Amino acid sequence: MGHDQRFKEFLHAFLRDFLKLFFPRVEKRLDFQSTEFLDTEVFTELHDGRRREADVVAKLETRDGNPKRVLIHIEIQTRPERNLNERMAEYYSLLRSRYKLPIFPIVVYLHGGRTGPAIEEYREQLWETEFLRFRYNGVWLARLNAEEYVERDPPAGAALAALMDRSDKSRRRDLASLRVSMLSRVVESGLDEARQLLLIDLIETYFPLSAEQMESYQRLVSRKEHRKVQDVELTWAEKLMEKGRAEGRAEGRETGLIDGKREALVSQLTAKFGPLTEGVTKRVESIDSLNTLDAMLERVLTATSLEEMKL
C-alpha cells in the first residue's frame, strides 16, 4: 500500500482526531456527524491537461451554522514538491467553483520541510502589482517532536509520531522504549480493533528499528505488562497475511498471490527486525513457492532474530 492510500484510510477514520491535534479551533467548529467524503472528484481542467484526484475532500456542517457548510481539503505529500503551491491554488479554485463552499486547505508533509504547522502562500503579480495571494496550511510531521505527540490526546497522535522527529536531541528515551510507548498508547485507547489496526499499521510502517534496537524492543515487549502490545502486533501481522491472500485471489492468478505474500513478508520482516539489506530483500523477491512463503510468514511471527528466518 502506498503512502497516499495509507493516509487516505487514516484520514477517513480519524479526520476529527487529526484536526483536533493540529487545528483544534477548527475541530471545535465542525459537526462531524455530518461528514461526507468527496474524494472521488477528478479534475481535468488544470492547465497542464493532466488528470488529478484530490487526496481527501470532506464536506461538513458547522456547529453554529456560520457558515452552514465547509470543505476540508487535505493533500498528502511525501516531500515538498515544485509548484505544489500553484496546484493547491488550482484545487481551491476548482473546488470552490464546483461546490460554492468555503474551503480549509491543508498539506501534510510526511518527510522534510520546515517547522510546522505553518501558513504557506502562493502569489501572482504582474509587474509591480500583486493580483492574487492564496494561503493554505502546511503540517510538517518530520519537524514535530515525537515524544510530545505520543502523550497527547487523541491517541492518533501516537501513531503519527512514527513520522515525527525522534533524533537524539529531541527525545528523552531510547527508540525501543519510544516504540513500546506508541503501541501501548494505541492498544490502551479503547478504540475498536479495526481503528487500532489502522494506527498500528502506521507505526509498523514508519517506525523501523535497527537490528540492535529491535533486540532491545523485543526484550521490552516480552514483559507481562506489554502482553496487549504483543497480541495486537500478532493480529496486525495476521491481517497483513490475509490481505496478501485476498490480493492474490482478486488477481485470479497464482503470481498475484505470490506477490502479495512477498510484500507481506517484507513488511513483517522490516517491522520486526528493522531495515532489510538489499540481499535479504532480493532473496525474498526470488521466492516463487506459495508453500515456502506460507512457512516464512508463519515463522516470522515467533522468530526473535533475522538469522532464524534463514534468508
C-alpha positions in Angstrom: 0.0 0.0 0.0 1.4 3.4 -1.0 1.7 6.5 1.3 -1.3 8.2 -0.3 -3.7 5.3 0.2 -2.5 4.6 3.7 -3.1 8.2 4.8 -6.4 8.4 3.0 -7.6 5.5 5.0 -6.2 7.1 8.2 -7.9 10.4 7.5 -11.3 8.8 6.6 -11.2 7.1 10.0 -9.5 9.8 12.1 -10.4 13.1 10.4 -11.7 14.6 13.7 -8.6 13.4 15.6 -6.3 14.8 13.0 -7.9 18.2 13.1 -8.0 18.2 16.9 -4.3 17.5 17.0 -3.2 20.2 14.6 -6.2 22.6 14.2 -8.2 22.4 17.4 -10.1 25.7 16.8 -11.3 24.3 13.5 -12.3 20.9 15.1 -14.4 22.7 17.7 -16.4 24.4 15.0 -17.4 21.3 13.0 -20.3 18.8 13.3 -18.6 15.5 12.5 -21.8 13.6 12.3 -22.5 15.4 9.1 -19.1 14.3 7.4 -19.4 13.4 3.8 -16.2 12.4 1.9 -16.0 13.6 -1.7 -12.6 12.1 -2.6 -13.6 10.6 -5.9 -13.6 14.1 -7.6 -11.1 14.0 -10.5 -10.0 17.3 -12.1 -9.0 17.5 -15.7 -9.3 21.3 -16.1 -5.8 22.0 -14.8 -3.5 24.0 -17.1 -1.1 21.1 -17.8 -4.0 18.9 -19.0 -3.3 16.0 -16.6 -5.9 14.3 -14.6 -5.6 14.8 -10.9 -7.6 13.5 -7.9 -7.7 15.4 -4.7 -6.5 13.2 -1.9 -9.1 13.9 0.8 -12.1 16.2 0.5 -14.7 16.2 3.2 -17.9 18.3 3.4 -19.1 19.1 6.9 -21.7 21.3 8.6 -20.6 23.8 11.3 -21.9 23.8 14.8 -23.1 27.4 14.8 -24.3 27.5 11.2 -21.9 30.3 10.2 -21.2 29.3 7.5 -23.6 26.4 7.2 -21.2 24.0 5.4 -17.5 23.9 4.6 -15.0 21.7 2.8 -11.8 20.3 4.4 -9.3 19.6 1.6 -6.1 17.6 2.6 -3.3 16.8 0.3 -0.6 14.2 1.3 2.9 14.8 0.2 5.9 12.6 0.7 8.2 15.6 0.4 7.9 19.2 -0.8 7.2 19.4 -4.5 7.9 22.1 -7.1 4.8 24.1 -8.0 2.7 22.5 -5.2 1.5 25.9 -4.0 0.2 26.7 -7.5 -1.5 23.3 -7.6 -3.2 23.9 -4.3 -4.5 27.3 -5.6 -5.9 25.5 -8.6 -7.6 22.8 -6.4 -9.1 25.6 -4.3 -10.4 27.4 -7.3 -11.9 24.2 -8.8 -13.5 23.0 -5.5 -14.8 26.5 -4.8 -16.3 26.7 -8.3 -17.9 23.3 -8.1 -19.3 23.3 -4.6 -19.7 27.1 -3.8 -18.5 26.4 -0.3 -15.7 27.9 1.9 -12.6 25.7 2.0 -10.0 24.9 4.7 -7.0 23.6 2.7 -4.1 21.6 4.3 -1.0 19.9 3.0 0.5 17.1 5.2 4.2 16.5 4.5 5.5 13.1 5.6 9.2 14.0 5.3 11.4 17.0 5.3 10.3 20.6 5.4 10.2 23.5 7.9 8.8 23.8 11.4 5.1 23.1 11.3 2.2 23.6 11.3 2.7 26.8 9.2 0.8 29.0 6.7 2.1 28.7 3.2 1.4 31.1 0.3 1.1 31.3 -3.5 1.2 34.7 -5.1 0.7 36.1 -8.6 1.7 39.5 -9.7 2.1 41.4 -12.9 4.9 44.0 -13.0 4.7 45.9 -9.7 1.1 44.8 -8.8 0.1 41.7 -6.8 -3.2 40.3 -8.1 -3.5 37.1 -6.2 -2.5 35.8 -2.8 -3.6 32.3 -1.8 -2.8 30.8 1.6 -3.1 27.2 2.9 -2.0 25.2 5.9 1.1 23.1 6.0 1.8 20.3 8.6 5.4 19.2 8.5 5.3 16.0 10.5 9.0 15.4 10.5 9.6 18.7 12.3 7.4 17.9 15.2 8.5 16.2 18.5 7.5 12.5 18.5 7.5 12.1 22.3 5.2 15.1 22.7 2.6 13.7 20.4 2.8 10.2 22.0 1.3 11.7 25.1 -1.3 13.9 23.5 -5.0 13.3 23.1 -6.4 11.8 20.9 -4.3 8.6 20.6 -4.0 9.0 16.8 -1.1 11.3 17.7 0.9 8.3 19.0 0.6 6.7 15.5 1.5 9.9 13.7 4.5 10.2 16.0 6.1 7.5 13.9 6.8 10.1 11.3 8.0 12.8 13.7 11.4 13.9 14.9 13.0 11.2 17.0 16.6 12.4 16.9 18.8 12.1 20.0 18.3 15.8 20.8 14.5 15.7 20.7 13.9 12.7 22.9 14.4 11.5 26.5 14.2 7.8 25.9 15.7 5.2 23.5 13.9 4.3 20.3 12.8 0.9 21.6 11.1 2.4 24.6 9.5 5.1 22.4 8.1 2.4 20.1 6.6 0.5 23.0 5.0 3.7 24.3 3.5 4.4 21.0 2.0 1.0 20.6 0.8 0.9 24.3 -0.9 4.2 23.8 -2.9 2.8 20.9 -3.8 -0.6 22.5 -5.0 1.1 25.7 -7.0 3.7 23.8 -10.4 1.9 23.9 -10.7 2.1 20.1 -12.3 -0.8 18.3 -9.9 -3.4 16.6 -10.3 -2.0 13.1 -9.3 1.5 14.1 -6.5 0.2 16.3 -5.0 -1.7 13.4 -5.0 1.4 11.2 -2.9 3.2 13.8 -0.7 0.1 14.4 -0.1 -0.1 10.6 1.3 3.5 10.6 3.7 2.7 13.5 4.8 -0.6 12.0 5.4 1.0 8.6 7.1 4.3 9.6 8.9 3.4 12.8 11.5 0.8 11.8 14.3 -0.1 14.2 17.8 -1.3 13.6 18.7 -4.9 14.5 20.2 -3.8 17.8 17.2 -1.6 18.6 14.9 -4.4 17.7 16.5 -6.8 20.1 16.0 -4.2 22.9 12.4 -3.7 21.7 11.7 -7.5 21.8 13.0 -7.7 25.4 10.8 -4.8 26.5 7.7 -6.0 24.7 8.0 -9.5 26.1 7.3 -8.3 29.6 4.0 -9.2 31.1 2.7 -5.6 31.3 3.0 -5.4 27.5 1.0 -8.5 26.6 -1.6 -6.4 24.8 1.1 -5.0 22.6 2.3 -8.5 21.7 -1.3 -9.6 20.9 -2.1 -6.6 18.7 1.1 -7.0 16.7 0.3 -10.6 16.0 -3.2 -9.6 14.9 -1.7 -6.9 12.6 0.6 -9.5 11.1 -2.2 -11.9 10.5 -4.3 -9.3 8.8 -1.4 -8.5 6.6 -1.2 -12.1 5.6 -4.9 -12.2 4.9 -4.5 -9.1 2.7 -1.8 -10.8 0.7 -4.1 -13.8 0.1 -7.1 -11.5 -0.8 -5.0 -9.6 -3.3 -3.9 -12.8 -4.9 -7.4 -14.1 -5.2 -8.6 -10.8 -6.7 -6.0 -11.0 -9.4 -7.1 -14.6 -10.1 -3.6 -15.8 -10.6 -1.0 -17.6 -8.5 1.5 -14.9 -9.3 -0.7 -12.3 -7.7 -0.9 -14.4 -4.5 2.9 -14.9 -4.5 3.5 -11.1 -5.0 1.0 -10.3 -2.2 2.8 -12.7 0.2 6.2 -11.5 -0.7 5.1 -7.9 0.1 3.5 -9.1 3.4 6.8 -10.9 4.3 9.0 -7.9 3.6 6.6 -5.7 5.6 6.7 -8.0 8.6 10.4 -8.6 8.5 11.1 -4.8 8.3 8.6 -4.1 11.1 10.1 -6.8 13.4 13.9 -6.6 12.6 14.4 -3.1 11.1 15.5 -2.1 7.6 16.4 -5.1 5.4 19.6 -5.3 3.4 19.4 -5.4 -0.4 20.5 -9.0 -0.3 17.7 -10.1 2.1 15.1 -8.2 0.0 16.2 -9.8 -3.2 16.1 -13.3 -1.6 12.5 -12.7 -0.5 11.6 -11.5 -4.0 13.1 -14.6 -5.5 10.9 -17.0 -3.6 8.3 -18.4 -6.0 6.7 -21.1 -3.9 3.5 -20.5 -2.1 4.3 -23.2 0.5 7.7 -21.6 1.2 6.2 -18.2 1.6 3.5 -19.5 3.9 6.1 -21.2 6.1 8.2 -18.0 6.2 5.1 -15.9 7.2 4.4 -18.4 10.0 8.0 -18.4 11.1 8.3 -14.6 11.3 5.6 -14.5 14.0 7.8 -16.3 16.5 11.3 -15.5 15.2 13.5 -13.5 17.6 16.2 -12.6 15.0 16.6 -12.3 11.3 19.1 -15.2 11.4 16.3 -17.5 12.4 14.5 -16.8 9.2 17.4 -18.4 7.3 17.3 -15.9 4.4 
